[in-house]
Amino acid sequence: MELASKSLEGAGLWCELRPGAVHGGAALFLDRDGVVVEETEYLCRVQDVAMIPGAAAVIAAANRHRIPVVLVTNQAGIGHDLYGWDEFAVVQGAIVSALASQGARLDAVYACAFHPNGKGVYAHPDHPDRKPRPGMLLRAAADLAIDLARSWLVGDKAIDIEAARRAGLAGAMHVLTGYGRTERSGSAALAAADFEVRFGESIAAAIRLPILDGGGRA
């Protein structure tokens, strides 16, 4: 069986290319907690994994169009030493299995544990890979030959939307799940002439994004 290729860079960044990862074209970037799975405050136990309805359907649609699906998640819980990468890996395994049961798969996963108030090696005042900085998206673009200018992101926080804008994406969708209800106005304010911000109740609304309507492979 083909195994995922993953590494920890500087102990604080998880980079994972999933088996058979699609390369090239526009990508669909997804925040994890509050977008793909329910927000539980520092998710670190398999029994707390609850998929948000519609997540698998949107990811499966991108898979059918051969659009890379990339998970980009800040992991402050690791930075604060509340849990470790082993727990993260087990939770990720549960998410991957839940998606697979509905015919969906991720192409890559990037997770950043660096935090301004992090402990030990995770302490960093403004790490380039921690959203709202765009480092994880830029790494994915290099690893998968992604066309950022035609790519989209789905997130529940303004920092997700800002990371998408800083990375040069076409746009982002802000959803009301997770922290979305308190983050909508801040996310809306990030719209610009060259960066579109759309809105949805949940990730299910992302099925109407241009990247999925048009297939993203032009």
N, C-alpha and C positions, 0 to 999 in steps of 0.2 A: 504494500500500500504506500502511495506517495505521501510523504509527511510534509507538514507546513515548515517553511523556512522562517525561523525567528531568531531574534537577537536582542540583547539588552545593551544599549549604548550608554556608557557612563552610569550604569546601574539604574538610571531614572527614565529611560525611554524604551518602550517595547515596540519592536518593528517586526511585523509578521506578514509574510506573503503566503496566502493559502494555496493549497494544491490546485493546479490548473488556472491560476490567476490570469484574468484577461488583461492584456496590455493594449495601450493606444486608445485614441479617441477621447471623448468627454467622459467624465466620471461622475458618479453620485456619491457624495460624501455624507456620512451620517454621524451625528453625535450618538452616544449609546444610551446613557441613563436619562430617562425622561423622553426619549424619542423611540428607540427600538425596544427597550424594556422599561417597566415602571420604575420611577424614582423611589428609592428606599433609603436614601442617605447612607452612602458608603457601602454599596452592594458588595458583599464578600462571601455570601453563602448561597449554595445552589438552591436551597429551599425557598429563597427569597426572589428567585428569578421569575418574573411574570412578563411575558411578551405583550407588547401593546398591539391591540387588534389592528390589522392592516399592514404591519411592518413586513411580515413575510411576503405578502402579496406584492408590495412595492419592490422589494428586493428581487423577488422572482421575475417580475416584469423587466427589471434592469438586466438580470441574467439572460433572459430570452433575447434581448437586444444586444447582448455582448457589451454591455456598459460596465466598466469596473465599479464595484461597490466597495467603498473604503470606509471603515469605522475609525473615527478620530475622537479619542476620549481623554479628558483630563482625569487623573486618578489621585486626587488630593488625599484620599484615605491611606494610600501607600506612603505618600509624602509625609503624612502626620504619624506614620508608624502604627496605624490602626489595624492593618493587615499587610500581607506581602504579595509578591508576584506569584507565589504558588497558589494563593487563594484566587487571585485574578485569573490565572490560567484555568482553574477548575470552573469558575463562573463562565469564562469564555467558552469552555467546552460545552457547558450546558446550553448556552445561547446558540452555538453552532448546531448542536443536535436538534434544538427546538426549531430552528430555521430549516434544517434538512428534512425534518418530518413534514414540512409544508412545501417542499420543493424549492427552497431558496438557499443561497450560499453567499458568503462574503468572499471578496478577493484579497483584501488586505486589512490589517488591524494595526493601528498606531495608538499607543497610550503613553501619556506623560505624567510622571509622578513628581516632577520638580515643582516646588511651591515656595512663595516668598517666606512662609512660616514653616517650611518643611524642617524635618529633623535630619541631622547628619548630612550624608551625601545628597539628600534631596533638597536641601536648602539652596535656593537661588532667587535673587530679587526679581528677575524678569527673564525667565528662560525662553529662548526663541521657539521652543517646541510647545510651550504651554499656551493654549488658547487664552486670550485673543490674538497672541502672536501666531503667524501662519506656518511655523516650522513643520508640523506634522503633515500638512497638506502639500508643502513643497517637497518634502521627502517622498511622499507617495507619488507625486508627479515625476520625480526623477526615477523612482523604482519601476513605475508602470508606464512610462512614456505618456502621461496624461496631458490632454489639452485643457489647461486650466481655464482658458478664456471661454470655453463652452460648457464648463462643468457647473454643477449646482450642489448645494449643501442643504440639509435639513437639520434644524437645531431648535432647542427650547430656550436658550439663553442668548442675550445680546453678545456675549463673548464668542459664541459659535458663529453668529452672523458677521461679527467684526473680523474674525479669522478668515472667513470666506472672502470678505471684501479685500483684506490685506493680501490675500493670495492671488487676487486677480480673477476670481470666478465670475461667471456671467450673473449669478444671483444666488439667493438663498431663500428657503421657506422657513418661516417661524411658526412653530406649533404651540398649542395651548396646554399640552400634556407636560408633565414634569414641572419645571418652574415657569412655564410659559405665561401663565396669567399675570405674573408680576414682572415679566420681562418684555411684554409686547411693545410698549411705547419706546423703550430704549432700542429695541430691535428695529422698529419702524424708522427711527431717526437715522439709521445707517444707510438708507436708500440713497442712491446717487445717480447721476446721469448715465454712468457706465456700470451701474450695479443695481439690479432689481431685487427688491424684497417682496416676497409673496407671503400669504398668510393662510393657515389651515387649522382646523380643530386638532388634527393629529397627523401622523405620518401617512395615514391613508390618503390624505389630500394630495400627497406628492405624486400620485399616479397621473395627475394632470400637468405636471411640470413639462416644459418644452423638451427637456432631455429625454423623457419617456415617450412623449407624443411623437417626437421625430426620430427616436432610436439612437441618437447621439453618435452615430458612426460616420456621419458625412465628412 
